Amino acid sequence: MFRKTFKYKDFNGVDREETKLFNLTEAEMMQLTMKYPAGVDTYIKDLMEALVAEFGQEEVKTWHFGVFT
């Protein structure tokens, strides 16, 4: 599971904090396996490279990643 807490000001100037979660189920992993013949590991590597390109290495390092079974 991936969890990221965002701090921001809303349109009314009020400070807000929200935590967003990202998770893949076993069924979703099977779909990814069929969709990406090169392997899910290649997909995740490409995804991480895209995140680093978008947000920067230092920002991505602050994110917390975990795996739950």
Biopython code that builds the backbone (N, CA, C, O; Angstrom):
import numpy as np
from Bio.PDB.StructureBuilder import StructureBuilder

atoms = [
    (1, "MET", "N", (0.845, -1.179, 0.000)),
    (1, "MET", "CA", (0.000, 0.000, 0.000)),
    (1, "MET", "C", (0.892, 1.244, 0.000)),
    (1, "MET", "O", (1.938, 1.287, 0.646)),
    (2, "PHE", "N", (0.457, 2.213, -0.718)),
    (2, "PHE", "CA", (1.160, 3.493, -0.821)),
    (2, "PHE", "C", (0.325, 4.538, -0.095)),
    (2, "PHE", "O", (-0.882, 4.639, -0.311)),
    (3, "ARG", "N", (0.969, 5.306, 0.758)),
    (3, "ARG", "CA", (0.272, 6.339, 1.513)),
    (3, "ARG", "C", (1.059, 7.648, 1.383)),
    (3, "ARG", "O", (2.277, 7.673, 1.555)),
    (4, "LYS", "N", (0.344, 8.725, 1.079)),
    (4, "LYS", "CA", (0.964, 10.047, 0.967)),
    (4, "LYS", "C", (0.055, 11.067, 1.621)),
    (4, "LYS", "O", (-1.141, 11.125, 1.335)),
    (5, "THR", "N", (0.628, 11.871, 2.501)),
    (5, "THR", "CA", (-0.124, 12.937, 3.150)),
    (5, "THR", "C", (0.200, 14.248, 2.456)),
    (5, "THR", "O", (1.365, 14.608, 2.287)),
    (6, "PHE", "N", (-0.837, 14.948, 2.060)),
    (6, "PHE", "CA", (-0.690, 16.224, 1.373)),
    (6, "PHE", "C", (-1.151, 17.345, 2.297)),
    (6, "PHE", "O", (-2.204, 17.248, 2.926)),
    (7, "LYS", "N", (-0.366, 18.396, 2.373)),
    (7, "LYS", "CA", (-0.763, 19.609, 3.093)),
    (7, "LYS", "C", (-0.951, 20.695, 2.047)),
    (7, "LYS", "O", (-0.106, 20.880, 1.171)),
    (8, "TYR", "N", (-2.065, 21.414, 2.145)),
    (8, "TYR", "CA", (-2.360, 22.442, 1.162)),
    (8, "TYR", "C", (-3.346, 23.440, 1.744)),
    (8, "TYR", "O", (-3.920, 23.215, 2.809)),
    (9, "LYS", "N", (-3.536, 24.549, 1.029)),
    (9, "LYS", "CA", (-4.561, 25.524, 1.386)),
    (9, "LYS", "C", (-5.703, 25.373, 0.401)),
    (9, "LYS", "O", (-5.484, 25.319, -0.809)),
    (10, "ASP", "N", (-6.932, 25.305, 0.922)),
    (10, "ASP", "CA", (-8.074, 25.188, 0.032)),
    (10, "ASP", "C", (-8.408, 26.557, -0.575)),
    (10, "ASP", "O", (-7.714, 27.541, -0.321)),
    (11, "PHE", "N", (-9.465, 26.608, -1.371)),
    (11, "PHE", "CA", (-9.823, 27.842, -2.070)),
    (11, "PHE", "C", (-10.235, 28.963, -1.122)),
    (11, "PHE", "O", (-10.256, 30.131, -1.510)),
    (12, "ASN", "N", (-10.561, 28.611, 0.118)),
    (12, "ASN", "CA", (-10.932, 29.617, 1.106)),
    (12, "ASN", "C", (-9.750, 30.044, 1.979)),
    (12, "ASN", "O", (-9.915, 30.816, 2.923)),
    (13, "GLY", "N", (-8.556, 29.536, 1.656)),
    (13, "GLY", "CA", (-7.358, 29.901, 2.398)),
    (13, "GLY", "C", (-7.169, 29.123, 3.691)),
    (13, "GLY", "O", (-6.314, 29.475, 4.504)),
    (14, "VAL", "N", (-7.959, 28.064, 3.894)),
    (14, "VAL", "CA", (-7.869, 27.241, 5.099)),
    (14, "VAL", "C", (-6.821, 26.149, 4.878)),
    (14, "VAL", "O", (-6.838, 25.467, 3.853)),
    (15, "ASP", "N", (-5.901, 25.985, 5.851)),
    (15, "ASP", "CA", (-4.909, 24.917, 5.768)),
    (15, "ASP", "C", (-5.598, 23.569, 5.911)),
    (15, "ASP", "O", (-6.415, 23.372, 6.810)),
    (16, "ARG", "N", (-5.264, 22.646, 5.021)),
    (16, "ARG", "CA", (-5.860, 21.306, 5.022)),
    (16, "ARG", "C", (-4.752, 20.269, 4.961)),
    (16, "ARG", "O", (-3.644, 20.541, 4.501)),
    (17, "GLU", "N", (-5.079, 19.072, 5.438)),
    (17, "GLU", "CA", (-4.168, 17.938, 5.354)),
    (17, "GLU", "C", (-4.991, 16.699, 5.030)),
    (17, "GLU", "O", (-5.968, 16.400, 5.716)),
    (18, "GLU", "N", (-4.597, 15.982, 3.987)),
    (18, "GLU", "CA", (-5.302, 14.771, 3.580)),
    (18, "GLU", "C", (-4.291, 13.669, 3.312)),
    (18, "GLU", "O", (-3.207, 13.927, 2.789)),
    (19, "THR", "N", (-4.647, 12.444, 3.669)),
    (19, "THR", "CA", (-3.830, 11.283, 3.371)),
    (19, "THR", "C", (-4.535, 10.478, 2.289)),
    (19, "THR", "O", (-5.712, 10.140, 2.422)),
    (20, "LYS", "N", (-3.817, 10.178, 1.232)),
    (20, "LYS", "CA", (-4.352, 9.388, 0.120)),
    (20, "LYS", "C", (-3.671, 8.023, 0.131)),
    (20, "LYS", "O", (-2.478, 7.919, 0.415)),
    (21, "LEU", "N", (-4.436, 6.977, -0.179)),
    (21, "LEU", "CA", (-3.934, 5.614, -0.177)),
    (21, "LEU", "C", (-4.048, 4.998, -1.565)),
    (21, "LEU", "O", (-4.986, 5.293, -2.305)),
    (22, "PHE", "N", (-3.098, 4.148, -1.914)),
    (22, "PHE", "CA", (-3.093, 3.445, -3.190)),
    (22, "PHE", "C", (-2.792, 1.982, -2.912)),
    (22, "PHE", "O", (-1.825, 1.665, -2.219)),
    (23, "ASN", "N", (-3.617, 1.088, -3.449)),
    (23, "ASN", "CA", (-3.452, -0.332, -3.191)),
    (23, "ASN", "C", (-3.844, -1.138, -4.421)),
    (23, "ASN", "O", (-4.757, -0.755, -5.153)),
    (24, "LEU", "N", (-3.163, -2.244, -4.650)),
    (24, "LEU", "CA", (-3.522, -3.175, -5.717)),
    (24, "LEU", "C", (-3.990, -4.476, -5.101)),
    (24, "LEU", "O", (-3.313, -5.037, -4.240)),
    (25, "THR", "N", (-5.155, -4.966, -5.539)),
    (25, "THR", "CA", (-5.653, -6.263, -5.081)),
    (25, "THR", "C", (-4.972, -7.376, -5.871)),
    (25, "THR", "O", (-4.275, -7.119, -6.852)),
    (26, "GLU", "N", (-5.183, -8.618, -5.431)),
    (26, "GLU", "CA", (-4.605, -9.751, -6.140)),
    (26, "GLU", "C", (-5.161, -9.830, -7.565)),
    (26, "GLU", "O", (-4.422, -10.142, -8.499)),
    (27, "ALA", "N", (-6.451, -9.552, -7.738)),
    (27, "ALA", "CA", (-7.063, -9.566, -9.069)),
    (27, "ALA", "C", (-6.446, -8.489, -9.964)),
    (27, "ALA", "O", (-6.195, -8.734, -11.144)),
    (28, "GLU", "N", (-6.205, -7.317, -9.418)),
    (28, "GLU", "CA", (-5.579, -6.242, -10.197)),
    (28, "GLU", "C", (-4.155, -6.615, -10.587)),
    (28, "GLU", "O", (-3.705, -6.286, -11.684)),
    (29, "MET", "N", (-3.441, -7.301, -9.695)),
    (29, "MET", "CA", (-2.084, -7.756, -10.025)),
    (29, "MET", "C", (-2.121, -8.770, -11.165)),
    (29, "MET", "O", (-1.253, -8.751, -12.038)),
    (30, "MET", "N", (-3.120, -9.658, -11.167)),
    (30, "MET", "CA", (-3.259, -10.623, -12.254)),
    (30, "MET", "C", (-3.536, -9.923, -13.578)),
    (30, "MET", "O", (-2.986, -10.308, -14.609)),
    (31, "GLN", "N", (-4.384, -8.896, -13.557)),
    (31, "GLN", "CA", (-4.665, -8.118, -14.764)),
    (31, "GLN", "C", (-3.399, -7.439, -15.270)),
    (31, "GLN", "O", (-3.132, -7.433, -16.472)),
    (32, "LEU", "N", (-2.625, -6.871, -14.362)),
    (32, "LEU", "CA", (-1.373, -6.229, -14.760)),
    (32, "LEU", "C", (-0.398, -7.235, -15.348)),
    (32, "LEU", "O", (0.306, -6.936, -16.313)),
    (33, "THR", "N", (-0.358, -8.433, -14.764)),
    (33, "THR", "CA", (0.529, -9.478, -15.265)),
    (33, "THR", "C", (0.179, -9.839, -16.697)),
    (33, "THR", "O", (1.067, -10.040, -17.526)),
    (34, "MET", "N", (-1.120, -9.923, -16.991)),
    (34, "MET", "CA", (-1.543, -10.245, -18.355)),
    (34, "MET", "C", (-1.341, -9.053, -19.296)),
    (34, "MET", "O", (-1.027, -9.231, -20.473)),
    (35, "LYS", "N", (-1.524, -7.845, -18.774)),
    (35, "LYS", "CA", (-1.424, -6.650, -19.609)),
    (35, "LYS", "C", (0.030, -6.304, -19.956)),
    (35, "LYS", "O", (0.300, -5.772, -21.033)),
    (36, "TYR", "N", (0.957, -6.601, -19.055)),
    (36, "TYR", "CA", (2.369, -6.260, -19.253)),
    (36, "TYR", "C", (3.209, -7.525, -19.315)),
    (36, "TYR", "O", (3.726, -7.982, -18.296)),
    (37, "PRO", "N", (3.347, -8.098, -20.520)),
    (37, "PRO", "CA", (4.098, -9.349, -20.664)),
    (37, "PRO", "C", (5.552, -9.232, -20.199)),
    (37, "PRO", "O", (6.167, -10.235, -19.836)),
    (38, "ALA", "N", (6.102, -8.020, -20.207)),
    (38, "ALA", "CA", (7.483, -7.835, -19.740)),
    (38, "ALA", "C", (7.585, -8.025, -18.236)),
    (38, "ALA", "O", (8.683, -8.165, -17.697)),
    (39, "GLY", "N", (6.441, -8.030, -17.553)),
    (39, "GLY", "CA", (6.429, -8.256, -16.114)),
    (39, "GLY", "C", (5.946, -7.038, -15.345)),
    (39, "GLY", "O", (6.140, -5.893, -15.754)),
    (40, "VAL", "N", (5.315, -7.322, -14.228)),
    (40, "VAL", "CA", (4.812, -6.250, -13.371)),
    (40, "VAL", "C", (5.976, -5.451, -12.792)),
    (40, "VAL", "O", (5.860, -4.245, -12.576)),
    (41, "ASP", "N", (7.097, -6.126, -12.541)),
    (41, "ASP", "CA", (8.257, -5.415, -12.008)),
    (41, "ASP", "C", (8.729, -4.327, -12.975)),
    (41, "ASP", "O", (9.134, -3.246, -12.547)),
    (42, "THR", "N", (8.676, -4.614, -14.282)),
    (42, "THR", "CA", (9.042, -3.604, -15.281)),
    (42, "THR", "C", (8.038, -2.465, -15.270)),
    (42, "THR", "O", (8.412, -1.298, -15.389)),
    (43, "TYR", "N", (6.757, -2.805, -15.127)),
    (43, "TYR", "CA", (5.716, -1.780, -15.045)),
    (43, "TYR", "C", (5.944, -0.873, -13.838)),
    (43, "TYR", "O", (5.874, 0.350, -13.954)),
    (44, "ILE", "N", (6.217, -1.474, -12.683)),
    (44, "ILE", "CA", (6.429, -0.683, -11.465)),
    (44, "ILE", "C", (7.687, 0.167, -11.595)),
    (44, "ILE", "O", (7.702, 1.317, -11.157)),
    (45, "LYS", "N", (8.737, -0.383, -12.188)),
    (45, "LYS", "CA", (9.962, 0.391, -12.412)),
    (45, "LYS", "C", (9.672, 1.599, -13.304)),
    (45, "LYS", "O", (10.117, 2.710, -13.012)),
    (46, "ASP", "N", (8.930, 1.383, -14.385)),
    (46, "ASP", "CA", (8.564, 2.482, -15.281)),
    (46, "ASP", "C", (7.693, 3.512, -14.564)),
    (46, "ASP", "O", (7.848, 4.717, -14.765)),
    (47, "LEU", "N", (6.775, 3.023, -13.724)),
    (47, "LEU", "CA", (5.920, 3.914, -12.949)),
    (47, "LEU", "C", (6.756, 4.774, -12.004)),
    (47, "LEU", "O", (6.539, 5.982, -11.908)),
    (48, "MET", "N", (7.704, 4.161, -11.311)),
    (48, "MET", "CA", (8.557, 4.914, -10.380)),
    (48, "MET", "C", (9.404, 5.950, -11.129)),
    (48, "MET", "O", (9.586, 7.068, -10.648)),
    (49, "GLU", "N", (9.910, 5.585, -12.285)),
    (49, "GLU", "CA", (10.683, 6.535, -13.081)),
    (49, "GLU", "C", (9.815, 7.728, -13.489)),
    (49, "GLU", "O", (10.282, 8.867, -13.496)),
    (50, "ALA", "N", (8.549, 7.459, -13.830)),
    (50, "ALA", "CA", (7.634, 8.540, -14.197)),
    (50, "ALA", "C", (7.343, 9.435, -12.990)),
    (50, "ALA", "O", (7.278, 10.656, -13.127)),
    (51, "LEU", "N", (7.169, 8.835, -11.813)),
    (51, "LEU", "CA", (6.927, 9.626, -10.604)),
    (51, "LEU", "C", (8.126, 10.500, -10.272)),
    (51, "LEU", "O", (7.965, 11.663, -9.900)),
    (52, "VAL", "N", (9.325, 9.949, -10.404)),
    (52, "VAL", "CA", (10.541, 10.732, -10.147)),
    (52, "VAL", "C", (10.655, 11.864, -11.156)),
    (52, "VAL", "O", (11.030, 12.979, -10.793)),
    (53, "ALA", "N", (10.338, 11.595, -12.409)),
    (53, "ALA", "CA", (10.387, 12.635, -13.437)),
    (53, "ALA", "C", (9.389, 13.748, -13.135)),
    (53, "ALA", "O", (9.674, 14.923, -13.369)),
    (54, "GLU", "N", (8.216, 13.379, -12.615)),
    (54, "GLU", "CA", (7.164, 14.358, -12.340)),
    (54, "GLU", "C", (7.410, 15.143, -11.052)),
    (54, "GLU", "O", (7.249, 16.363, -11.025)),
    (55, "PHE", "N", (7.807, 14.433, -9.969)),
    (55, "PHE", "CA", (7.885, 15.068, -8.655)),
    (55, "PHE", "C", (9.306, 15.281, -8.146)),
    (55, "PHE", "O", (9.513, 16.056, -7.212)),
    (56, "GLY", "N", (10.277, 14.615, -8.737)),
    (56, "GLY", "CA", (11.663, 14.752, -8.295)),
    (56, "GLY", "C", (12.054, 13.648, -7.323)),
    (56, "GLY", "O", (11.227, 13.147, -6.561)),
    (57, "GLN", "N", (13.333, 13.278, -7.365)),
    (57, "GLN", "CA", (13.861, 12.192, -6.542)),
    (57, "GLN", "C", (13.678, 12.459, -5.050)),
    (57, "GLN", "O", (13.263, 11.567, -4.311)),
    (58, "GLU", "N", (13.980, 13.666, -4.605)),
    (58, "GLU", "CA", (13.894, 13.975, -3.176)),
    (58, "GLU", "C", (12.464, 13.889, -2.656)),
    (58, "GLU", "O", (12.248, 13.428, -1.535)),
    (59, "GLU", "N", (11.488, 14.319, -3.442)),
    (59, "GLU", "CA", (10.082, 14.241, -3.021)),
    (59, "GLU", "C", (9.627, 12.787, -2.926)),
    (59, "GLU", "O", (8.980, 12.394, -1.955)),
    (60, "VAL", "N", (9.966, 11.994, -3.936)),
    (60, "VAL", "CA", (9.542, 10.593, -3.951)),
    (60, "VAL", "C", (10.168, 9.830, -2.780)),
    (60, "VAL", "O", (9.547, 8.919, -2.234)),
    (61, "LYS", "N", (11.393, 10.198, -2.393)),
    (61, "LYS", "CA", (12.044, 9.546, -1.254)),
    (61, "LYS", "C", (11.282, 9.749, 0.043)),
    (61, "LYS", "O", (11.388, 8.926, 0.952)),
    (62, "THR", "N", (10.514, 10.829, 0.150)),
    (62, "THR", "CA", (9.777, 11.093, 1.391)),
    (62, "THR", "C", (8.486, 10.295, 1.480)),
    (62, "THR", "O", (7.881, 10.231, 2.550)),
    (63, "TRP", "N", (8.055, 9.692, 0.393)),
    (63, "TRP", "CA", (6.817, 8.921, 0.386)),
    (63, "TRP", "C", (7.045, 7.590, 1.074)),
    (63, "TRP", "O", (8.170, 7.089, 1.103)),
    (64, "HIS", "N", (5.989, 7.012, 1.629)),
    (64, "HIS", "CA", (6.089, 5.741, 2.347)),
    (64, "HIS", "C", (5.396, 4.655, 1.529)),
    (64, "HIS", "O", (4.219, 4.767, 1.185)),
    (65, "PHE", "N", (6.150, 3.608, 1.231)),
    (65, "PHE", "CA", (5.606, 2.479, 0.491)),
    (65, "PHE", "C", (5.609, 1.253, 1.407)),
    (65, "PHE", "O", (6.539, 1.067, 2.192)),
    (66, "GLY", "N", (4.593, 0.435, 1.311)),
    (66, "GLY", "CA", (4.533, -0.775, 2.114)),
    (66, "GLY", "C", (3.788, -1.853, 1.363)),
    (66, "GLY", "O", (2.995, -1.565, 0.466)),
    (67, "VAL", "N", (4.042, -3.095, 1.731)),
    (67, "VAL", "CA", (3.371, -4.230, 1.115)),
    (67, "VAL", "C", (2.671, -4.994, 2.234)),
    (67, "VAL", "O", (3.280, -5.331, 3.249)),
    (68, "PHE", "N", (1.380, -5.261, 2.033)),
    (68, "PHE", "CA", (0.601, -6.008, 3.020)),
    (68, "PHE", "C", (0.037, -7.243, 2.354)),
    (68, "PHE", "O", (-0.485, -7.169, 1.242)),
    (69, "THR", "N", (0.139, -8.376, 3.024)),
    (69, "THR", "CA", (-0.388, -9.628, 2.467)),
    (69, "THR", "C", (-1.533, -10.127, 3.318)),
    (69, "THR", "O", (-2.115, -11.170, 3.019)),
]
sb = StructureBuilder()
sb.init_structure("model")
sb.init_model(0)
sb.init_chain("A")
sb.init_seg("    ")
for serial, (resi, resn, name, xyz) in enumerate(atoms, 1):
    if name == "N":
        sb.init_residue(resn, " ", resi, " ")
    sb.init_atom(name, np.array(xyz, "f"), 0.0, 1.0, " ", f" {name:<3s}", serial, name[0])
structure = sb.get_structure()
